[in-house]
Structure formats: C-alpha cells, structure tokens
Amino acid sequence: MRDKIQIIVADDHPLYRNGVVRSIEEEEDLEVVAEASNANTLVGLVESLSPSIALLDISMPGNGIKAVQKITQLSTQTKTIMLTVSEHDDDVIQALEAGASGYVLKGVGSDELISIIRDVNAGKSYVPSALAARVLLAKRSRDNERTPSEKLLRDLTVRETQILKAVSLGLSNKAVGIELELQEKTVKHHMTSILRKLQVKNRVEATLIARDLWQGPTHTA
C-alpha cells in the first residue's frame, strides 16, 4: 500500500476541527497525525513532524497567514491549505503570497475537501472559481505595477511557455517533466525564471495569470 498523506488539522473551534478530522480519517490514504488550535502550536508541529499537508484556519489565534509564512520558510515539504469562512480579497491574496497552495471555503463538502487535499499533495493548487477572477482583478488594482499582461507572457521562452501551460492545467513539476521529457530539477529551474518574468511570488499566482489570459478566469487546479 502506498504511503498515507499525513495531515495536521489546525482550527480553534473544536467541534468543527473534530468533524474535519473524522472526514479525513475515513479515507484509507489519508492520516491525521496531529491537531492544533493556534498558529504557534501548528508551526511547532510542522517543524517536528513534517507532514504532507497543514490544513488551517486563517483567523485562528496567532494568525493563520503568519503561520503559513513561517511554514513556507521552514526546510520542509509541507504544503498549506487555508480552510476558512473569509471571502475577502485581501485574505486570499495574502494567503497565496504567504505560500499557501490552496484556499478553501468552509462551506465545502467533505468529498470535495478530500479531493482538494489529494490534488494539493500531488503538486496542484486550488482557489474557488468564485474567488479566482475577483482576486486577480483585486491584485491588479492594488499592485498596478505588477499587472499581468500579454507582454509579460511574450517575455517567456518557448520552453517556459510550454511549462507554464502544463502547470496551469494542474500538473506538478514531476508530471511536467514526464510530459516534456525533462528532469524535475530542470522544470524547477524554468519555474523560477517564469515567476521572475511574470513578477509573481508563486505558481498559484502564475497559474491565475495564465488562465486569465489564455483560457479565461477560473479556479486553479
């Protein structure tokens, strides 16, 4: 049997947290290795356990966004997913800029949440379609000097364009490498160049730009 996806669930509302934990533990390939009720505890658990996924609330004590920033800075492969009621543009933008791989609203069903966890673990990213286009517009208004444009995409090389198109379809670096017959480290090198040229901080933002300009606004996958 393949290794389980190890998850830490962090939320300061015990009843909600327990419900999420129960839903996760019903799945054979998922395992909750720890729980937390505040940001500081979560960061400490991530540092000691290095789980696959940290699932956390944005508004818990200690600030969820700050927790994501600290986790991103750790030398760990842990990916973070926000699970929150907040639909504020600034919250979504700050979470993604801090390094979150997913932003999920608490009204999501358990089956969809499980699917998102698996996708993020596989290297994909997620923002609800209802928020993605609005957030991109908000980023443009707030940070006009970094407005995505066709000119930025034209600065990409042919290979970088191929890689960005594959990433925008939800492929992980490993999957992109297989698809384009490249080593994974080569894909990572190109992604660094792509992020620099598009003037964004992470692959989630790059995906939003690519989908907006190539395919029309939608959620990241």
Long-range contacts (C-beta under 8 A, 24 or more apart in sequence): 1-28, 2-29, 4-28, 4-29, 4-30, 4-31, 5-29, 5-30, 5-31, 5-52, 5-53, 5-117, 5-118, 5-121, 6-31, 6-33, 6-49, 6-51, 6-52, 6-53, 7-31, 7-32, 7-33, 7-51, 7-52, 7-53, 7-54, 7-55, 7-117, 8-32, 8-33, 8-34, 8-35, 8-36, 8-42, 8-45, 8-46, 8-49, 8-51, 8-53, 8-54, 8-55, 8-56, 9-34, 9-35, 9-36, 9-55, 9-56, 10-35, 10-36, 10-37, 10-38, 10-39, 10-41, 10-42, 10-54, 10-55, 10-56, 10-57, 10-60, 10-64, 10-67, 11-37, 11-56, 11-57, 11-60, 11-83, 12-37, 12-38, 12-57, 12-60, 12-61, 13-57, 16-106, 20-55, 20-83, 20-113, 23-110, 23-113, 23-114, 24-114, 24-117, 27-114, 29-118, 30-114, 30-117, 37-61, 38-62, 39-63, 39-64, 39-66, 39-67, 39-70, 40-67, 42-67, 42-71, 43-67, 43-70, 43-71, 43-74, 46-71, 46-74, 46-76, 46-78, 47-74, 47-76, 50-76, 50-77, 50-78, 51-78, 52-77, 52-78, 52-79, 52-121, 53-78, 53-79, 53-80, 53-81, 53-117, 53-120, 53-121, 54-78, 54-79, 54-80, 54-81, 55-80, 55-81, 55-83, 55-117, 56-80, 56-81, 56-82, 56-83, 57-82, 57-83, 57-84, 58-82, 58-84, 58-86, 58-91, 58-95, 59-84, 59-85, 59-86, 64-95, 65-91, 65-94, 65-95, 65-98, 66-98, 68-95, 68-98, 68-99, 68-100, 69-98, 69-99, 71-99, 72-98, 72-99, 79-120, 79-121, 81-116, 81-117, 81-120, 81-126, 83-108, 83-113, 87-130, 87-131, 89-131, 89-134, 89-135, 89-138, 90-138, 92-127, 92-131, 92-135, 93-135, 93-138, 93-139, 93-142, 96-127, 96-135, 96-201, 96-202, 96-204, 96-205, 97-201, 97-202, 97-205, 99-202, 100-204, 101-125, 101-126, 101-204, 102-126, 102-127, 103-127, 103-128, 103-131, 104-128, 119-170, 119-221, 122-172, 123-171, 123-172, 123-173, 123-174, 123-175, 124-170, 124-171, 124-172, 124-220, 124-221, 125-170, 125-203, 125-204, 125-207, 125-220, 125-221, 126-219, 126-220, 126-221, 127-204, 127-208, 127-219, 127-220, 128-219, 129-217, 129-218, 129-219, 131-219, 132-208, 132-211, 132-217, 132-218, 132-219, 132-220, 133-212, 133-217, 133-218, 135-208, 136-208, 136-209, 136-212, 136-217, 139-205, 146-199, 146-200, 148-198, 148-200, 148-208, 148-209, 148-212, 148-213, 149-213, 150-213, 152-197, 152-198, 152-199, 152-209, 153-198, 153-209, 153-210, 153-213, 155-197, 156-194, 156-197, 159-190, 160-190, 160-193, 160-194, 160-197, 163-187, 163-190, 163-191, 163-194, 164-194, 164-206, 164-210, 165-210, 165-214, 167-191, 167-203, 167-206, 167-207, 167-210, 168-206, 168-207, 168-210, 168-211, 168-214, 168-215, 168-220, 169-221, 170-220, 170-221
